[in-house]
């Protein structure tokens, strides 16, 4: 059997959630595919980078050059599927080619553009709707990372069938180097970060609720003026600007604590591992998530988590996180205050987080995905 995988997103230099999912899943699939019965082809728009380029003997790469760059999936990958189709094609990043084998499996991570249209431009809304409908109509199977996303597809996309949607949870990054190996202080100095600090990771945008994180930070400082532990906190917001960044900038400029807010932009994976291990609390009150990989990363790093109620985060975090109404900065404040000041509850959340993350190995994700591709 020949399995084709779109590796273009896994091959990105600056990875975020979907790219990391594709990368780690491919890395685990390399370990478990049977060389006697399976050949795997990775399709990409440029030469494979780093660890992704290290291929087992029964794997190969096809670099499909496309000088216009835009529409690579829809045109260049489609042409490859027309002329040299594999037995099964796997699309990890919910962007399907227009031409593909009948047996094509695609991961739909979320339908955020349909549920929060105000957070996306007109084209993004149209494309998200088209992609979801196309997947429901044309894909042999759809993979979702959570029961929440499966439920969303069934509720909001006409024609979706529960029999053709399989839930396969993401894993967590086990390859992060411990902070002490990299040099904690070196990384903190690099980004001008002082301890202790609150950490949030994700695009700086409306959907990630960045504005209310800043508002909650201001309220926290205001409500506990005599608490030295609170007053010593800084806030670190890691991520590139996204839709609604103007409101984030306004909140920052209006903040009386802006000198204690650090926005380093996109941060390298190894440095992110250090920040996660060093942070006092990980704050993730996102308005909508199909899975929420950063929550697992924080659990694995031994950092307590404040996350939002609703979407998939309670499904992922279980009893290990503190959940809040993401629209209520006051609830975010109360949760942070408890995790900073109540050492018993803090220790309990850290313990539960370490236990919880063990339920989400990439090996399991890869095994379940391979079973779907081979079925």
N, C-alpha and C positions, 0 to 999 in steps of 0.2 A: 504494500500500500504506500502510495506517495501522499504525504501530508504537506500542504503548502501553508506558510504562515506569513502574514503581513508583519514584517519586523520594522517598518519605517518609524513607528512611534517609539519602539524600544531602543532605537538607534539615535534618538535625540541626545544632544549634549546636555541641555538643561531640562532634566526630567521633573515632572510633577506626578500626581497620582496615577493617571492613566498610563503614562510612560513607564513608571516604575512597575505597575502591574504587568505590563507586557514584557518588560525586561526580566523580572524575577520568575515569571511563569515560564518563559522560554528557557532560562537557565536550569530550572528544575526539570523541564521536559527533556533536556539533553541527557539527563541521568537515567531516565526510565523508559525511553523508547527502545524497542527491541530491534537491534541491527539485522536480525535474521528475517524480519517481516516488514520493516518500515524504513522508508527513506524520507527525510524531512528537508524541505527547501525553504529557506528564509528569503523573502523578497524585500528589497530595500531600494531607496532612491540614491544611495551613496554607499561607499565601502563601509562595512561593519566596523564599529569602534570598540576598543577595549576588550572586556571579557566576552562581549557578544560575538566577537570575531573568532573565538576559540571554539571550533566545531568538532564534534565526534566524527569518526570515519563515515558513518551513515547519514551525516548531515552535509548540506551544501548551501551556498548562498548564490542568489541571482541578483546582480546589481542592475536595476532597470533605469538607465539614465533617461532623464527627461529635462532638457534645458529650460523649458518654461517654468519648471518647479511646481507651479500651481496645478491643481487637478491631476496630480500624479496618480492617485488612486483610481479616479474615475476613467482616465484615459490610458495611461501607460500600464497600470496593473491590469486593467480590463483587457488590453490587447494581449498581454501575456496569458491571461486566462482563456482567451479565444484561441490562441495559437498553440499553447502548451499547458493545458489545464492539468492540475494534480487531481488525485482521486477525491480529496477533500480539502477545502480551503478554510483556514481559521483567521478571523478578523478580530483581534483583541481590542480594537479601539473604536467601535461603533461608526466606522466610516466605510461602507461597502463599495466595492467596484460595481460598475453597471453591468459588466459581464463577469460571470463566475460559474463554477461548477454547480450542478443541482444540489450537491451535498456541500453546502457552505454553512459554517457555524460562526456566529458573531456575538460578541459580548456587548450588551447594552448596559452601560454603567448607571445611567439615570436618565430621566426625562425632564431635567431641570428647566430647560428652555420652554417647555410646555406648561410647567407648574408655576414658574416665576418669569413670565414673559417680559416683565418690566426690567429685568436684569440683563436682557439680551437685545441686540439690534435686530432689525427686521429680517435680515438674511439668516442670522443664527436661529431665529424662531422658525422660519420657514424650513431651513435645512434639518433642524431637529425633528420637526413634525414629519417631513418626508422620510428621513432616515428610519424613524421608528415605524412608520407605516410600511416602508419597504421591507424592513426586517421581518415584521409580522407576516407579510404576504409571501416573501421570497426565500427566507432563510430556512434551511433544513432544521436547525435548532437555534435557539437563542439562549445565551447564558446571562444570568444576572448575578451580581455579587451579594444580593440580599433578598430576603422575602419581601422586604419593603419595596424594592424596585420591581420585582415581579408583580406585586399587587398594583403598583402604579401603572405598569404596562397594561394589565388586564382591565383596569378601570378607565384609563384615558386614551387608549389606542384601539380603535375599532378593529375587530377581527382577531385580536390576540387570543391565543389558546393556551390554557394552562399545560396541556400535554406537550407542547413544543417549547416550553420555557423551563430550563433547569437552573436551579440556584446553586452556585459554586462560590463559596466565600473566598475572599482574598486571603493572603497570608501576611506575615510581617517580615521586615528586612532583618534577617539574622546575620547579615554580613557587616553591620556597622561596627567599626573598631571601637573598643572601649576608650573613653575620654582620656585616660591617663597615657595611652599609647600615642596619642596625637599631640597632646600638650594643651591642657584646658586653658591656661592663662594666655597662651599664644593665640588661641582662637578668639577668646574674649577681647583681647587687645586689638586684634585684627578688625573687629566690628565695633570697637569702642563701647563694649558692654560691661557694666559693673554688676556685681552680685549684691543681693539676691535679685532675681528678675522673674517676671511672668513671661511666658512664651506662647505665641500663637503662630501657626504655620499655614499658609494658604494664600491664594491670590488676595490682594488688598482690594476688596470689592464689596458690593452690596450683598451678594448671596452668602459670602463668608461672614457677613455681619461685622466687618472691621470697625465701622463707625461706632457701634455700640460697645465694642471692646474698649475703645478709647474713652467713651462716656462712662463706662463702668469703672475704669481705672481712675478717672477724675473723681467719681463719686466715692470710691474706696478711700482715696486720700482725704477727701473732705469729711467723711463720716468718722474717721478715726485719727484725728489730728495728734493725739497723745501716744498713739501706738507706734513705737520705734520700728517694730518689724514691718508694719505697713508703710510707714513713711520712708523706709529705706529701699522699698521696691522700685524697680524700673520695669518698663514694658518693652518687650522686643517683638516686633511684627515682621516675620520673615515671609517674603513672597513678592512677586511682581505685581504691578498695578493691573487691575481688571476693570470690569464695567462698574461705573459708579465711583471711580477713584476720586473724582472731584469732591464728593461728600466726605471721603476719608481725609483728604487734604484740609477741608474746611474744619473738620472736627479736630485735627491736629493743631491747626493754627489757633483755634479758639481754646485749646486746652491750657489751663494754668500750669500743667505739668509737662509741657511739650519737651522741656530739656531732659526729662527722664524717659522719653519715648524714643526708641531706636528702630529705624526702618532700613535694614541693610539691603533690601531687594532679594533677588534669588541668591541662595547660599548653597555651596557645594555639599554633597551628601555627607562627606566625612565631617564637615563642620557642623552640619545639622545634628549629627549623632552626638557631638560634644554639647551643643546647646540643649538638646533634649535631656541629657544626663545631668546637666548643670542647673536647669531651670527649677524654680521653686514650685511652680504650678503650670500645667499646660492648659490653656484656655481655648476652647473650641466650640463656641456657641453658634455654629453655622446654621443658616436658615434651611438648608437643604443639602443632603448628602446621600448618594447611592450606596456608599459603604463607610468611608471615613478612615482611610489608612493611617493618618497621623495619630489617631487615638491609640491604635495598636502599637505604633512606634513609641509613644509616650509610656504606655504600659511596660513595654520591653525595657525601656530606659530607667524604670523605677521612679517615674514622675507622676504625681497624682493629677487627675484630669477633671476639668469642668467642661461638660458638653451639653448640647441642647436636647430638650425633649422633642419627640417626633422624629421624622425621617428614619434613617437606619441606625442612628448612633446608639440608641438603647439596645437594639438588637446586637450590635457589635460589642458594646461595653458591658452589658449585663449589670451586675451589682457593683462593678469595680469603679465606676465614675460617679460624680455628683452631677445630676441633671437639673437644668434650669429652663425657664421660659426664655428663649433667645431674644424676645422683644422687650424683656424687662431687665434693664441694667441693674436694678436693685437686687434681683435674685442672683445675678452673676457676682455682685459684690459679696453677698452673704456666703456664697459657696467658696469664693476665694478666701474670705476672712476665716472661715472654718478650717480650710486646708492649711492655712498659714499658722493659725493659732492653736488649733486642737490637735496635739501631737498623736493622740490615740486614734482619732478618725483618719488622720493623715497616714499613719502607719498601716491602718486597716485597708485603706484604698490602694496603697502601694502593694501590699501583699496580694490583694484580690486582683490587681492589675497584672502582676507577674503570673499568677495562676491563669488568668483569663487569656493572656496572649498565647499560652500553650495550646489553646484550642484552635489556633489559626495558622498551622504550618503551611508553607508554600508547597511542601511535598504533597499534602492532601489536595490542594488546589490543582496541582499538575496532574495527579492521578485521576481525579474526577474529570478533568478536562479531556485527558487522553481517552478515557472510557467513552465520552460523548463523541469524540472525533472518530473513534474506532467502531462505534456501534452501527 
